[in-house]
Amino acid sequence: MKRILVLFVVFGLLFSSSALAYTITVAQGADAVTLDPHRTNDLPSARIMRQIYDTLVVQQEDLQLVPGLAESWTQLDELTWEFRLRDGVTFHNGELLRASDVKFTLDRLRDPAFAATPAFLVTFIDDIVVVDDLTLTITTKTPFVPMLSHLAHTATSILNEQAVTAAGEDYGTRVVVGTGPFKFVLWETASRIVLERNPEWWGGEVLPSQIVFRPIPEGTVRAIELETGAVDIVYGLEPLDARRLEADPNIRIAKVETLATHYIGFNVQKPPFNNPLVRRALNHAIDVDAIVEVIWRGQAVRATAPISPRVFGAHPGLEVYEYNPELARQLLAEAGHPAGFTTSIWTNNNPLRIQVAEVVQAQLGELGIDVEIQVLEWGTYLADTAAGLHDMFILGWVSVTADADYGLYSLFHSSQFGDPGNRTFFSNPRVDELLDLGRAESDPALRLAYYKEAQEIIHNEAPWIFLLVTAEENGLRANIEGFVPHPAGHHRLYNLVRN
C-alpha cells in the first residue's frame, strides 16, 4: 500500500503543470532592437521584455492598475509618493530586490547624460529617496496625474544595479537580468530569442518551460508557420491570413481592440513638408477609406484623432480629411507646387505598410508627385527616422498607458524630437504649452480641455496623414490555452497551457 502511495506521489509530481516541459514558440514581425528597457521603445522589443522584467505597477488586460513589485503606495502630498516593495523578490542572478535597485533604474532612465529613448516617461520626477531596503519615496516636479500608469510601462521595468553595472555595453544583448517570469537564455540575431522558466518568480507558477520568440517579417510566412505547427502563436496576423485561418479547426483567432494608431508622418522640417498647405493637400489626396477596406479588410476604423478612442483624452469630434483629389490639387497650387514634386516614403518590411506605400505612390502620382518607396530593416528604420533622414514614413504608436499624455507628448512635444517619438519634428509652442498643462493638471475636465485643444491644432497643422486604429488579430494553435491579449500589445505568457 505504501509503495502505491509513493507511486501516486511520483506520478503526480511528474505530471503537475510545473513539472511539465513544453516550449511555446511565438512569431512576430520584427526582431527586438535591444532587451535593455532604456534603449528602445518599440513594440517587438517590449513584447519580449514584458516576459523578463517586472514593473512597480501592473497594467492589466482591462487597463486597470494593480500592484506589481510595489505591494502598495501612498500619496503623502500632491508631490510625494511612498512605495513599499514586496519582500523576498529575487532577480534572475539571485540578488534580492532592494529599493536601491528601483532608484538606480529610474535615475538611469531620467539621466540626461544616458539619453534613454523613453526618458520622457520619468521627466516628471524631481527626486527619489531610499528610506530603507523595501521603501522609497518619489517626489515630482509638479502634480503628475498619469504617474502610476507611467510606472507600469515596460521602459520602467526594474533593473538589477549590479548586473547592469558589471555588463556595461553588453547589457540588453548578452546580459539581461530581471525579476520576471522568464529568464533570458540566448539571442541569435534575426533568428530567435530563447527564454526559460523562472521557478522563483514572486507572481506565482510559471507554466511553460521555455518561450521562443522568432522574428518573421513576411506575414504569409508567419501564417504558414502557424498552420504547420512550427509556431504556436502569431502576433498580428495580416487580415487576409486571419480570414483564411479562422476556418481552420486547429487554429483560433484572439482579437483585441488596441491602443494603437497608424499614420503616415511628414518630416515637417524638410521642404516641401514644412508648408502646412502641402501636408493638408496630401491628407486630401489619399483614399484612407480604401486602405481600411482593401488592405485591412475592414478590420480597422479610420482615425480621426492622433490617439485611439480607448485612450483617455481622445478627441471624439474631429472630422476626417475627406478624399478629394481636386481640393488636394488646389492646395498644392496654392503652396507653389502645381506640377507636384519628387519625394520618398519609407517603411520597414511590414507587408501591410508596404501596401500602404504603394497606394500612396499611385495616388500621389496622379497629382504629379513622384514618390520613391524605400523599405528598410526595422532597426535601421527606427534609427534613420529618429535622425530625420526621411521625407515621409509609415509607422504606428501604441498609447501604452491609455492616457493622452503618453499618446501626445512624445509624438508632438518639441522636446521629444527623434528617438523619443516625435519623428515628424513637429513643433508648435501652443501645443507644447497645452501638453505641459495636461500632464500637471489633476482636474480630469481641465485635462480633457487641454488635450482637446492640442489635438485640434495638430489636426489642422497635419504633421500626419491620419490613417487608422486597428484591432489586432493574434493566431494561436487550438491546443494553447490561457492566452489573453493585452490592448497595448505586450501579452503575458507565463500562464499558457499546451493541451
Backbone torsions as a table, in degrees:
resi	resn	phi	psi	omega
1	MET	NA	-42.6	-179.9
2	LYS	-61.7	-39.3	-179.9
3	ARG	-64.5	-38.9	179.6
4	ILE	-63.3	-43.2	179.2
5	LEU	-62.3	-41.2	178.4
6	VAL	-61.5	-43.2	179.1
7	LEU	-61.9	-41.4	177.9
8	PHE	-59.9	-42.7	179.9
9	VAL	-63.7	-44.9	-179.6
10	VAL	-61.0	-49.2	-179.5
11	PHE	-65.0	-34.6	177.1
12	GLY	-62.7	-40.6	178.1
13	LEU	-68.1	-40.6	-178.8
14	LEU	-62.2	-36.1	-173.1
15	PHE	-107.4	9.9	171.2
16	SER	-69.2	154.9	-174.4
17	SER	-59.8	-34.5	-178.0
18	SER	-71.7	-21.9	-178.8
19	ALA	-89.7	-19.6	-179.3
20	LEU	-67.8	140.9	178.8
21	ALA	-111.7	107.9	175.0
22	TYR	-144.3	148.1	-177.7
23	THR	-107.0	136.2	172.5
24	ILE	-105.4	122.6	179.9
25	THR	-106.0	127.3	-175.5
26	VAL	-118.2	132.2	175.9
27	ALA	-108.4	135.1	172.7
28	GLN	-136.5	171.8	-168.4
29	GLY	-77.6	-11.4	-178.6
30	ALA	-150.7	157.0	175.0
31	ASP	-76.7	161.5	172.5
32	ALA	-64.5	152.6	172.5
33	VAL	-84.0	-44.1	176.9
34	THR	-161.6	163.5	173.7
35	LEU	-110.8	20.2	169.2
36	ASP	-94.0	113.2	-174.3
37	PRO	-60.5	-17.0	-176.1
38	HIS	-93.4	-5.2	-174.2
39	ARG	-109.9	5.2	177.4
40	THR	-159.0	164.4	175.4
41	ASN	-142.9	37.0	-178.9
42	ASP	-99.3	155.5	-174.4
43	LEU	-69.6	-44.1	179.2
44	PRO	-56.2	-38.5	177.1
45	SER	-69.4	-43.8	-177.3
46	ALA	-62.3	-35.3	-179.8
47	ARG	-61.8	-33.7	178.8
48	ILE	-82.0	-43.7	-179.4
49	MET	-62.0	-29.2	178.4
50	ARG	-59.7	-27.4	-179.7
51	GLN	-82.3	-22.4	-172.1
52	ILE	-96.3	-36.1	-172.0
53	TYR	-112.4	166.6	170.1
54	ASP	-125.6	157.4	177.2
55	THR	-114.7	164.7	178.2
56	LEU	-61.2	-39.4	-178.4
57	VAL	-121.3	146.1	-179.8
58	VAL	-114.1	130.8	172.3
59	GLN	-96.0	112.9	-177.5
60	GLN	-75.5	174.7	-178.9
61	GLU	-63.7	-25.1	175.8
62	ASP	-88.9	9.2	177.4
63	LEU	73.0	7.8	173.9
64	GLN	-76.0	147.5	179.8
65	LEU	-99.6	128.4	-177.7
66	VAL	-134.1	164.3	179.7
67	PRO	-60.4	140.8	173.6
68	GLY	-116.5	-115.4	175.0
69	LEU	-66.5	-25.5	171.8
70	ALA	-87.3	117.4	-179.7
71	GLU	-76.9	-19.7	177.8
72	SER	-162.4	161.9	174.2
73	TRP	-149.1	152.7	-178.6
74	THR	-136.9	132.9	174.5
75	GLN	-87.4	111.2	-175.6
76	LEU	-78.4	-36.3	172.8
77	ASP	-155.6	-172.9	-173.0
78	GLU	-67.1	-14.0	-178.9
79	LEU	-115.8	-13.1	-169.9
80	THR	-120.8	130.7	178.0
81	TRP	-123.8	139.9	175.0
82	GLU	-110.7	131.3	179.6
83	PHE	-116.2	133.5	176.6
84	ARG	-110.5	122.5	-176.8
85	LEU	-85.3	156.1	173.4
86	ARG	-67.4	140.6	179.4
87	ASP	-86.5	140.6	173.6
88	GLY	86.6	5.9	177.4
89	VAL	-74.7	132.8	179.9
90	THR	-115.6	145.6	170.5
91	PHE	-76.4	167.4	-179.3
92	HIS	-64.9	-19.5	176.7
93	ASN	-90.2	6.5	176.1
94	GLY	93.2	-9.9	-179.5
95	GLU	-76.2	145.8	177.3
96	LEU	-74.9	141.5	173.1
97	LEU	-67.3	129.8	178.2
98	ARG	-129.6	158.6	178.2
99	ALA	-58.9	-28.5	178.4
100	SER	-64.8	-31.1	175.9
101	ASP	-67.1	-38.5	178.5
102	VAL	-64.9	-46.0	178.1
103	LYS	-61.0	-45.5	178.4
104	PHE	-56.7	-45.9	-177.7
105	THR	-60.6	-52.5	-175.3
106	LEU	-71.8	-32.9	175.5
107	ASP	-67.0	-40.7	177.6
108	ARG	-62.5	-42.8	-177.8
109	LEU	-65.0	-34.1	-175.9
110	ARG	-98.9	2.7	-178.2
111	ASP	-73.6	115.5	-180.0
112	PRO	-58.7	-31.3	-179.9
113	ALA	-68.2	-31.7	178.4
114	PHE	-76.9	-30.5	176.9
115	ALA	56.2	54.6	178.8
116	ALA	-65.4	140.6	179.2
117	THR	-56.0	-48.8	-178.5
118	PRO	-96.7	33.9	-177.9
119	ALA	-60.4	-25.1	-179.2
120	PHE	-57.7	-21.2	-178.8
121	LEU	-66.4	-25.3	-173.6
122	VAL	-125.8	16.2	178.4
123	THR	-66.2	-14.5	178.2
124	PHE	-73.4	-15.5	-174.9
125	ILE	-77.5	132.4	175.7
126	ASP	-99.1	-40.0	-176.9
127	ASP	-158.1	149.9	175.4
128	ILE	-128.6	127.6	-178.1
129	VAL	-123.4	126.4	174.1
130	VAL	-81.9	117.7	-180.0
131	VAL	-85.0	-48.5	173.2
132	ASP	-154.8	-172.1	-174.2
133	ASP	-58.7	-27.4	-175.2
134	LEU	-119.4	9.7	-177.0
135	THR	-135.8	138.1	174.1
136	LEU	-146.9	159.2	174.2
137	THR	-118.2	144.7	174.9
138	ILE	-119.7	123.6	177.2
139	THR	-108.1	131.7	-178.7
140	THR	-98.8	157.8	-179.4
141	LYS	-70.0	-38.3	176.2
142	THR	-140.2	168.6	172.5
143	PRO	-55.7	134.2	-175.5
144	PHE	-133.9	98.5	-172.4
145	VAL	-62.3	-45.1	-175.8
146	PRO	-82.6	21.4	-174.7
147	MET	-57.0	-48.5	-175.8
148	LEU	-63.3	-38.3	178.6
149	SER	-67.9	-32.2	175.5
150	HIS	-67.5	-34.7	180.0
151	LEU	-78.3	-0.8	172.5
152	ALA	-98.9	-4.8	-178.1
153	HIS	-73.1	145.5	-179.5
154	THR	-55.3	-33.7	-178.2
155	ALA	-66.8	-18.0	176.9
156	THR	-98.8	18.2	174.4
157	SER	-56.0	140.3	-173.8
158	ILE	-82.6	127.6	-177.6
159	LEU	-100.9	158.5	174.4
160	ASN	-92.0	117.5	-174.3
161	GLU	-57.4	-44.0	-177.3
162	GLN	-62.5	-43.6	-177.2
163	ALA	-66.6	-43.3	-178.9
164	VAL	-65.9	-44.7	-178.2
165	THR	-64.3	-43.3	-178.5
166	ALA	-68.7	-35.2	-175.3
167	ALA	-77.1	-28.7	-178.7
168	GLY	60.7	-130.1	-177.1
169	GLU	-69.8	-14.3	178.4
170	ASP	-79.5	-8.3	-178.3
171	TYR	-70.3	131.0	180.0
172	GLY	99.2	-11.6	177.1
173	THR	-123.3	-51.6	178.4
174	ARG	-103.9	-29.2	179.0
175	VAL	-120.2	124.1	179.8
176	VAL	-143.1	117.8	-174.8
177	VAL	-133.0	120.2	176.1
178	GLY	-130.2	-163.0	173.9
179	THR	-117.3	7.3	-168.7
180	GLY	-77.8	-176.4	-173.5
181	PRO	-69.6	-16.9	-179.9
182	PHE	-130.4	144.7	177.9
183	LYS	-99.6	146.0	175.7
184	PHE	-72.1	133.5	177.9
185	VAL	-112.4	-58.5	-178.5
186	LEU	-158.3	160.3	177.8
187	TRP	-135.5	111.3	172.0
188	GLU	-100.2	105.8	-171.4
189	THR	-53.2	132.4	179.0
190	ALA	65.2	11.1	-179.7
191	SER	-124.2	-59.9	-178.3
192	ARG	-166.2	153.4	168.7
193	ILE	-121.8	127.6	-175.3
194	VAL	-111.3	130.7	175.5
195	LEU	-121.9	151.6	177.6
196	GLU	-125.8	156.2	-178.0
197	ARG	-56.1	137.1	172.1
198	ASN	-100.3	100.5	-176.4
199	PRO	-68.8	-12.0	-178.4
200	GLU	-99.8	12.7	-175.2
201	TRP	-62.5	133.0	-178.1
202	TRP	-66.8	-23.0	-171.9
203	GLY	-82.3	-3.6	179.2
204	GLY	126.0	-167.3	-175.7
205	GLU	-72.4	133.4	175.4
206	VAL	-101.8	121.2	-170.1
207	LEU	-85.9	-54.6	179.7
208	PRO	-66.6	142.4	176.9
209	SER	-78.7	-29.0	177.7
210	GLN	-144.0	151.3	168.0
211	ILE	-123.6	130.2	176.6
212	VAL	-118.7	124.9	175.3
213	PHE	-102.2	127.5	178.2
214	ARG	-118.1	125.7	174.5
215	PRO	-82.8	119.9	178.9
216	ILE	-131.3	98.0	-173.6
217	PRO	-63.1	-35.1	-174.5
218	GLU	-80.4	119.4	-176.5
219	GLY	-59.7	-41.7	-179.2
220	THR	-65.9	-36.4	177.7
221	VAL	-65.8	-40.8	176.5
222	ARG	-58.8	-43.7	-179.2
223	ALA	-64.0	-41.3	179.3
224	ILE	-65.2	-40.6	177.6
225	GLU	-60.9	-35.5	176.7
226	LEU	-69.5	-43.4	179.8
227	GLU	-59.3	-41.7	-176.2
228	THR	-82.5	-8.1	-178.9
229	GLY	85.1	8.6	178.1
230	ALA	-69.4	-26.3	172.5
231	VAL	-128.9	157.4	-178.8
232	ASP	-96.9	-30.2	-176.5
233	ILE	-138.8	139.2	171.3
234	VAL	-121.0	122.5	174.5
235	TYR	-81.2	132.0	171.6
236	GLY	65.4	60.8	173.2
237	LEU	-59.9	143.4	172.9
238	GLU	-71.7	146.8	-172.7
239	PRO	-54.1	-42.1	-178.9
240	LEU	-64.3	-41.0	178.2
241	ASP	-67.3	-39.1	179.7
242	ALA	-62.5	-40.7	-179.6
243	ARG	-65.2	-35.8	179.5
244	ARG	-72.2	-41.3	-173.6
245	LEU	-77.4	-22.2	-176.0
246	GLU	-67.2	-14.1	176.4
247	ALA	-88.6	-6.8	-178.4
248	ASP	-83.8	120.9	-178.2
249	PRO	-66.4	-15.7	179.9
250	ASN	-88.9	0.1	-175.9
251	ILE	-133.8	143.1	171.2
252	ARG	-129.4	155.7	-177.2
253	ILE	-108.0	125.7	176.0
254	ALA	-106.8	108.8	-173.5
255	LYS	-104.5	142.4	178.4
256	VAL	-145.0	136.5	173.3
257	GLU	-73.9	122.6	-169.6
258	THR	-93.9	175.9	174.7
259	LEU	-101.1	17.8	-172.3
260	ALA	-98.4	144.2	171.5
261	THR	-122.2	135.1	178.5
262	HIS	-105.9	142.1	-174.0
263	TYR	-152.3	163.1	167.1
264	ILE	-108.0	120.7	-177.7
265	GLY	-99.9	146.9	173.2
266	PHE	-104.9	142.3	168.6
267	ASN	-80.9	97.6	-169.4
268	VAL	-76.1	-1.3	176.5
269	GLN	-96.4	-2.1	-180.0
270	LYS	-112.5	132.0	174.6
271	PRO	-63.0	146.0	2.1
272	PRO	-89.7	6.3	-172.7
273	PHE	-80.5	0.6	171.5
274	ASN	-78.3	-3.1	178.3
275	ASN	-103.6	117.1	-179.4
276	PRO	-59.0	-28.5	178.7
277	LEU	-62.3	-39.8	178.1
278	VAL	-65.0	-42.1	-178.4
279	ARG	-66.1	-40.3	177.1
280	ARG	-67.4	-39.0	178.8
281	ALA	-57.7	-44.9	-177.8
282	LEU	-70.5	-28.0	173.3
283	ASN	-63.4	-36.2	178.4
284	HIS	-80.6	-15.3	-174.5
285	ALA	-86.9	-14.2	-175.0
286	ILE	-107.7	129.5	179.3
287	ASP	-84.7	86.8	-176.2
288	VAL	-68.0	-35.4	178.6
289	ASP	-59.1	-38.9	178.1
290	ALA	-66.7	-36.9	177.0
291	ILE	-61.7	-43.7	178.9
292	VAL	-61.0	-45.8	-174.0
293	GLU	-77.8	-41.6	-172.6
294	VAL	-86.5	-46.6	-175.7
295	ILE	-83.8	-44.5	-179.7
296	TRP	-93.0	3.7	176.5
297	ARG	52.2	35.7	178.3
298	GLY	77.0	1.8	-178.0
299	GLN	-90.3	43.1	178.1
300	ALA	-163.3	166.0	173.7
301	VAL	-125.5	150.3	-177.6
302	ARG	-67.4	136.6	179.0
303	ALA	-82.6	130.1	173.3
304	THR	-105.5	-20.1	-177.9
305	ALA	-126.5	165.6	-180.0
306	PRO	-69.2	-16.4	-177.8
307	ILE	-126.3	155.5	-177.8
308	SER	-61.8	147.1	177.0
309	PRO	-59.1	-21.1	179.4
310	ARG	-76.3	-11.0	-174.7
311	VAL	-89.3	134.9	175.9
312	PHE	-59.1	128.7	177.9
313	GLY	99.6	-3.5	178.6
314	ALA	-62.2	138.2	-178.5
315	HIS	-87.5	115.5	-177.0
316	PRO	-85.1	-7.2	-169.9
317	GLY	-107.2	7.6	-179.6
318	LEU	-77.4	139.5	179.8
319	GLU	-90.4	148.7	178.3
320	VAL	-72.9	154.3	168.2
321	TYR	-76.5	111.8	-176.8
322	GLU	-68.9	148.9	176.2
323	TYR	-72.5	111.6	-174.5
324	ASN	-150.8	84.8	-176.9
325	PRO	-58.3	-33.8	-179.9
326	GLU	-66.6	-42.7	176.2
327	LEU	-63.7	-38.6	177.1
328	ALA	-60.4	-41.5	180.0
329	ARG	-63.8	-41.4	179.4
330	GLN	-63.4	-44.0	-179.3
331	LEU	-65.3	-38.0	177.6
332	LEU	-64.2	-40.5	177.8
333	ALA	-64.1	-42.0	178.5
334	GLU	-62.7	-32.1	-179.9
335	ALA	-82.3	-3.7	178.7
336	GLY	93.7	18.7	-179.6
337	HIS	-129.5	58.3	-177.7
338	PRO	-64.8	-25.9	-179.2
339	ALA	-101.1	7.2	-179.6
340	GLY	88.3	-162.4	-179.2
341	PHE	-164.7	176.8	179.0
342	THR	-109.5	135.9	-178.4
343	THR	-153.6	-173.9	177.4
344	SER	-140.0	155.9	173.5
345	ILE	-127.0	131.4	-178.5
346	TRP	-102.8	148.5	169.6
347	THR	-150.3	161.2	168.5
348	ASN	-84.5	-176.2	-174.7
349	ASN	-85.0	44.7	172.7
350	ASN	-88.7	119.1	-174.1
351	PRO	-57.8	-37.9	179.5
352	LEU	-66.0	-40.8	179.1
353	ARG	-67.9	-35.2	176.5
354	ILE	-63.2	-40.7	176.7
355	GLN	-63.0	-40.4	176.5
356	VAL	-61.0	-44.1	179.2
357	ALA	-59.6	-38.0	179.2
358	GLU	-67.4	-37.8	175.4
359	VAL	-63.9	-45.5	179.0
360	VAL	-59.8	-45.1	179.7
361	GLN	-58.1	-44.9	-177.7
362	ALA	-69.3	-46.4	-174.4
363	GLN	-74.1	-34.9	175.0
364	LEU	-72.3	-28.8	176.1
365	GLY	-60.4	-30.8	177.9
366	GLU	-66.9	-18.3	178.4
367	LEU	-101.7	9.2	179.8
368	GLY	85.1	9.7	179.1
369	ILE	-93.4	117.7	-178.3
370	ASP	-90.2	113.6	-174.2
371	VAL	-112.8	122.6	172.9
372	GLU	-94.2	131.8	177.1
373	ILE	-93.2	128.1	176.0
374	GLN	-121.5	125.3	-179.3
375	VAL	-107.8	122.0	-175.7
376	LEU	-117.8	152.8	172.0
377	GLU	-64.2	148.3	-169.3
378	TRP	-54.1	-50.5	-178.3
379	GLY	-63.3	-42.8	178.0
380	THR	-64.5	-40.0	179.5
381	TYR	-59.1	-47.4	179.9
382	LEU	-65.2	-42.8	-178.0
383	ALA	-65.4	-43.3	-174.7
384	ASP	-76.7	-32.3	173.6
385	THR	-71.5	-33.5	175.7
386	ALA	-64.2	-32.4	-179.8
387	ALA	-81.9	-7.0	177.5
388	GLY	76.9	29.1	-177.8
389	LEU	-85.1	-5.1	-172.1
390	HIS	-96.1	167.1	167.5
391	ASP	-99.9	-66.0	174.8
392	MET	-121.9	155.7	179.3
393	PHE	-151.9	156.7	179.5
394	ILE	-114.2	128.5	-177.3
395	LEU	-156.1	173.5	174.6
396	GLY	-132.0	163.2	178.1
397	TRP	-139.1	127.5	176.9
398	VAL	-98.6	118.6	177.0
399	SER	-78.9	76.0	-166.7
400	VAL	-54.6	-38.6	-176.2
401	THR	-80.5	-5.6	-176.9
402	ALA	62.5	27.3	179.3
403	ASP	-129.7	142.5	-176.6
404	ALA	-61.6	-26.2	178.2
405	ASP	-56.9	-46.7	-179.5
406	TYR	-70.2	-38.6	-176.5
407	GLY	-74.2	-22.1	-175.7
408	LEU	-113.3	-40.8	-173.2
409	TYR	-60.1	-50.7	-174.9
410	SER	-71.4	-23.5	-177.0
411	LEU	-91.8	-25.8	-170.9
412	PHE	-130.7	-6.2	177.4
413	HIS	-79.9	139.2	-174.4
414	SER	-69.7	-12.7	176.9
415	SER	-81.2	-4.1	-172.2
416	GLN	-112.9	27.0	-179.6
417	PHE	-56.1	139.7	171.4
418	GLY	81.0	-127.9	-170.6
419	ASP	-56.6	-37.8	179.1
420	PRO	-61.1	-23.0	176.8
421	GLY	150.2	-27.7	-176.9
422	ASN	-84.8	78.0	-177.1
423	ARG	-85.9	-5.5	172.1
424	THR	-86.5	-14.9	-177.0
425	PHE	59.9	34.2	177.6
426	PHE	-71.4	138.0	179.2
427	SER	-143.7	126.0	176.9
428	ASN	-146.4	117.7	-175.5
429	PRO	-56.7	-38.6	-179.8
430	ARG	-68.9	-38.7	176.4
431	VAL	-63.2	-44.2	176.3
432	ASP	-55.2	-47.0	-178.3
433	GLU	-61.7	-45.5	-178.4
434	LEU	-64.7	-40.0	-179.9
435	LEU	-69.8	-34.7	174.8
436	ASP	-65.7	-41.3	178.5
437	LEU	-65.2	-40.7	-176.7
438	GLY	-63.7	-35.9	-177.7
439	ARG	-80.5	-15.4	-179.7
440	ALA	-101.1	-12.2	-174.2
441	GLU	-86.3	132.4	-180.0
442	SER	-92.1	-18.9	-179.9
443	ASP	-78.8	114.9	-177.5
444	PRO	-57.5	-37.3	-178.9
445	ALA	-65.5	-41.1	177.6
446	LEU	-67.8	-40.2	176.7
447	ARG	-57.5	-46.5	179.0
448	LEU	-59.1	-40.7	-179.9
449	ALA	-64.6	-42.5	178.4
450	TYR	-62.4	-46.1	-177.4
451	TYR	-70.0	-32.1	177.1
452	LYS	-63.1	-48.3	179.9
453	GLU	-63.7	-41.2	179.5
454	ALA	-59.9	-43.7	-179.1
455	GLN	-68.0	-32.1	176.9
456	GLU	-65.6	-40.3	177.4
457	ILE	-66.4	-46.0	-179.9
458	ILE	-60.2	-44.2	179.8
459	HIS	-60.1	-41.3	-178.8
460	ASN	-73.0	-38.2	-179.9
461	GLU	-74.7	-25.0	171.5
462	ALA	54.8	57.0	171.7
463	PRO	-71.2	-10.9	177.9
464	TRP	-121.8	159.7	151.5
465	ILE	-94.0	114.6	-174.8
466	PHE	-76.8	115.2	-173.8
467	LEU	-95.6	-84.4	-168.2
468	LEU	-157.7	163.3	172.7
469	VAL	-114.0	130.9	-171.4
470	THR	-108.7	159.2	162.9
471	ALA	-105.8	123.9	-178.5
472	GLU	-81.4	133.5	177.2
473	GLU	-112.0	114.1	179.3
474	ASN	-103.2	135.2	179.7
475	GLY	-100.3	137.0	179.9
476	LEU	-132.2	145.7	166.4
477	ARG	-63.3	142.3	-172.4
478	ALA	-64.3	-19.8	-179.0
479	ASN	-87.4	4.4	177.0
480	ILE	-96.8	123.0	-179.9
481	GLU	-121.2	156.1	176.5
482	GLY	98.9	-2.2	-177.6
483	PHE	-79.6	121.3	176.2
484	VAL	-122.9	109.7	-176.2
485	PRO	-68.5	144.1	179.5
486	HIS	-100.7	136.2	-179.3
487	PRO	-58.8	-25.7	178.4
488	ALA	-82.1	-10.3	173.8
489	GLY	95.3	-10.5	178.9
490	HIS	-100.8	89.5	-170.6
491	HIS	-80.5	141.6	180.0
492	ARG	-86.7	137.8	-170.1
493	LEU	-120.9	1.8	-172.7
494	TYR	-67.8	-21.9	-175.0
495	ASN	-106.5	18.8	-179.5
496	LEU	-75.5	140.0	179.9
497	VAL	-119.9	135.0	172.2
498	ARG	-102.4	119.3	179.3
499	ASN	-93.1	NA	NA
